[in-house]
Amino acid sequence: MSLNAAPTDLTGKVALVTGASGGIGASAVAHFSALGATVFATDIAASFEGDANYRSFDLLDDAGLSACCDWVKEIKPDILFNNAALFDMGSVLDAGDLAQMDRLFGVNVRAFYAVMQATAQSMVANSQHGSIINMASQAGHRGEALVAHYCATKAAVVSYTQSTALALAPHKIRVNAISPGVIDTPMWETVDALFAKFEGKEIGQKKREVGDAVPLGYMGDPSDVARAAVFLASDQSAYMTAQTIGVDGGNVLR
Ligand SMILES: NC(=O)c1ccc[n+]([C@@H]2O[C@H](COP(=O)([O-])OP(=O)(O)OC[C@H]3O[C@@H](n4cnc5c(N)ncnc54)[C@H](O)[C@@H]3O)[C@@H](O)[C@H]2O)c1
């Protein structure tokens, strides 16, 4: 019998976190760092308060995305937490729909893919047996009337995770995704305000309702997702690839 006594130790690993200023990203930076990884972080904001080497890139901008991918190749990450995303919603009957589609697919799919590709190329070039962790969502497993584009982007994350995992398996690089349910982060201020606008709810009402509806009875904390990311980043999950793990208090049954 073999027993790994320190299975989540990330000492000596280089981790890259995108969307690092957000609720889940900031928690992942703190967890990776606490477990010994050297953490590089990026987001759109000019500055960053966490414990990481930070660079600002706008992933919706071609020059920003390309510069970020160049940076990935300098960093040579062993772990990618591919987390940056935008949320928006609206009816399919809305004339402004395609502009929203372009923004959401631009960050949540195009930039997500480009950063994952740059990381994979770097890992292969440097013979690193790395771990890529993509942020999907429960929204990627079931459509919602007013959330078509966001749901579609997250379904794409699940699909890209599977294809990329199969392509990288011969290189001993693992690719998995996490599908959070409802996690209490700054994104929820946007989500709650949009549901107030589109469904005539009071501010705070949607957030209360979704928390109450979770089988465990409350919204998740960003650290609930970060711990799953640590598991997927570490050797603890050495035999897992191409999977999407739900971290959702029981919301989605697979
Ligand atoms: N909070 C939830 O309930 C929930 C549920 C399911 C999935 N998720 C997913 O988890 C991930 C993290 O979400 P969060 O709740 O921490 O959200 P968040 O809004 O707090 O963080 C997302 C981060 O992405 C960054 N980002 C957005 N557009 C960018 C751009 N153009 N360039 C660079 N960075 C950009 C934002 O600045 C932000 O810091 C996302 O992929 C989200 O879709 C969240």
Ligand as a Chemical Component Dictionary entry (heavy atoms), coordinates in Angstrom:
data_LIG
# 
_chem_comp.id                   LIG 
_chem_comp.type                 NON-POLYMER 
_chem_comp.pdbx_formal_charge   0 
_chem_comp.three_letter_code    LIG 
# 
loop_
_chem_comp_atom.comp_id 
_chem_comp_atom.atom_id 
_chem_comp_atom.alt_atom_id 
_chem_comp_atom.type_symbol 
_chem_comp_atom.charge 
_chem_comp_atom.model_Cartn_x 
_chem_comp_atom.model_Cartn_y 
_chem_comp_atom.model_Cartn_z 
_chem_comp_atom.pdbx_ordinal 
LIG N1  N1  N 0  -19.951 32.960 -8.366  1  
LIG C1  C1  C 0  -20.682 31.970 -8.835  2  
LIG O1  O1  O 0  -21.796 31.690 -8.339  3  
LIG C2  C2  C 0  -20.183 31.128 -9.992  4  
LIG C3  C3  C 0  -20.933 30.024 -10.342 5  
LIG C4  C4  C 0  -20.508 29.227 -11.382 6  
LIG C5  C5  C 0  -19.341 29.536 -12.062 7  
LIG N2  N2  N 1  -18.635 30.632 -11.710 8  
LIG C6  C6  C 0  -17.415 30.894 -12.472 9  
LIG O2  O2  O 0  -16.328 31.030 -11.573 10 
LIG C7  C7  C 0  -15.348 31.905 -12.141 11 
LIG C8  C8  C 0  -15.008 32.989 -11.142 12 
LIG O3  O3  O 0  -16.199 33.708 -10.864 13 
LIG P1  P1  P 0  -16.396 34.698 -9.636  14 
LIG O4  O4  O 0  -17.703 34.400 -9.070  15 
LIG O5  O5  O -1 -15.177 34.723 -8.778  16 
LIG O6  O6  O 0  -16.562 36.055 -10.471 17 
LIG P2  P2  P 0  -15.872 37.463 -10.347 18 
LIG O7  O7  O 0  -16.651 38.374 -11.220 19 
LIG O8  O8  O 0  -15.689 37.813 -8.909  20 
LIG O9  O9  O 0  -14.444 37.161 -11.001 21 
LIG C9  C9  C 0  -14.236 37.047 -12.388 22 
LIG C10 C10 C 0  -12.984 37.807 -12.741 23 
LIG O10 O10 O 0  -12.770 37.721 -14.159 24 
LIG C11 C11 C 0  -12.225 38.957 -14.562 25 
LIG N3  N3  N 0  -12.447 39.281 -15.964 26 
LIG C12 C12 C 0  -13.642 39.490 -16.578 27 
LIG N4  N4  N 0  -13.442 39.975 -17.811 28 
LIG C13 C13 C 0  -12.091 40.071 -17.980 29 
LIG C14 C14 C 0  -11.274 40.535 -19.049 30 
LIG N5  N5  N 0  -11.793 41.042 -20.179 31 
LIG N6  N6  N 0  -9.930  40.495 -18.888 32 
LIG C15 C15 C 0  -9.385  40.045 -17.731 33 
LIG N7  N7  N 0  -10.110 39.610 -16.684 34 
LIG C16 C16 C 0  -11.461 39.642 -16.808 35 
LIG C17 C17 C 0  -12.978 39.983 -13.701 36 
LIG O11 O11 O 0  -12.266 41.237 -13.645 37 
LIG C18 C18 C 0  -13.098 39.288 -12.371 38 
LIG O12 O12 O 0  -12.099 39.672 -11.449 39 
LIG C19 C19 C 0  -15.935 32.401 -13.448 40 
LIG O13 O13 O 0  -15.448 31.588 -14.499 41 
LIG C20 C20 C 0  -17.425 32.179 -13.262 42 
LIG O14 O14 O 0  -18.095 32.056 -14.483 43 
LIG C21 C21 C 0  -19.020 31.443 -10.691 44 
# 
loop_
_chem_comp_bond.comp_id 
_chem_comp_bond.atom_id_1 
_chem_comp_bond.atom_id_2 
_chem_comp_bond.value_order 
_chem_comp_bond.pdbx_ordinal 
LIG N1  C1  SING 1  
LIG C1  O1  DOUB 2  
LIG C1  C2  SING 3  
LIG C2  C3  SING 4  
LIG C2  C21 DOUB 5  
LIG C3  C4  DOUB 6  
LIG C4  C5  SING 7  
LIG C5  N2  DOUB 8  
LIG N2  C6  SING 9  
LIG N2  C21 SING 10 
LIG C6  O2  SING 11 
LIG C6  C20 SING 12 
LIG O2  C7  SING 13 
LIG C7  C8  SING 14 
LIG C7  C19 SING 15 
LIG C8  O3  SING 16 
LIG O3  P1  SING 17 
LIG P1  O4  DOUB 18 
LIG P1  O5  SING 19 
LIG P1  O6  SING 20 
LIG O6  P2  SING 21 
LIG P2  O7  DOUB 22 
LIG P2  O8  SING 23 
LIG P2  O9  SING 24 
LIG O9  C9  SING 25 
LIG C9  C10 SING 26 
LIG C10 O10 SING 27 
LIG C10 C18 SING 28 
LIG O10 C11 SING 29 
LIG C11 N3  SING 30 
LIG C11 C17 SING 31 
LIG N3  C12 SING 32 
LIG N3  C16 SING 33 
LIG C12 N4  DOUB 34 
LIG N4  C13 SING 35 
LIG C13 C14 SING 36 
LIG C13 C16 DOUB 37 
LIG C14 N5  SING 38 
LIG C14 N6  DOUB 39 
LIG N6  C15 SING 40 
LIG C15 N7  DOUB 41 
LIG N7  C16 SING 42 
LIG C17 O11 SING 43 
LIG C17 C18 SING 44 
LIG C18 O12 SING 45 
LIG C19 O13 SING 46 
LIG C19 C20 SING 47 
LIG C20 O14 SING 48 
# 
